[in-house]
Amino acid sequence: RIDRSLQRIIHLVDDVLGFVRISELELSETSLLSLIESSIDSIDIPKKIKIIKPENDFQINCDFRKLEAVFSNVITNSIQAVEDEGRIEIRLSGNKNGIKIDIEDSGHGIAKSIMPKIFDPLFTTKTNGTGLGLAICKTIVEQHGGTISAKSNPTTFTILLPSNL
């Protein structure tokens, strides 16, 4: 129990520091598909949850580590929403103006009443949540000149990033 409590405290402190401390972006040309795959590799995915990765790819000038944290957070939230069994599909599309990343899950959806609050700092519906995950994601995406939004039924998070190569 002590180890679990310690891990929970470390997670809370890391979330708070990540939200408060906005550091400079370390930009490099990156394959969006490799970024998504790296994010997926960092997550423990239950056997009965299928993640469908995109087959296409785009090059983007970004901070790999920070965007990896965004994708990891959104995918982890999707895994928690799907619970025991389901699927998560990641789609990429784009043109010279921007790149769109959709992360859709087969979970129960987000209630209409809480949808406007999901990116607010300290808002959470989880008993062990800090309410900072999506707020941090929004900050990082905006640092990259993009936007993040969500809709429900099916729950889909959409990240729009500029084509900046």
Salt bridges, closest charged atoms under 4 A:
ASP15 OD2 - HIS11 NE2 3.20
GLU37 OE2 - LYS53 NZ 3.90
GLU89 OE1 - ARG91 NH1 3.62
ASP102 OD2 - LYS100 NZ 3.71
GLU104 OE2 - ARG87 NH2 2.92
GLU104 OE1 - ARG91 NH2 3.09
GLU142 OE2 - LYS138 NZ 2.88
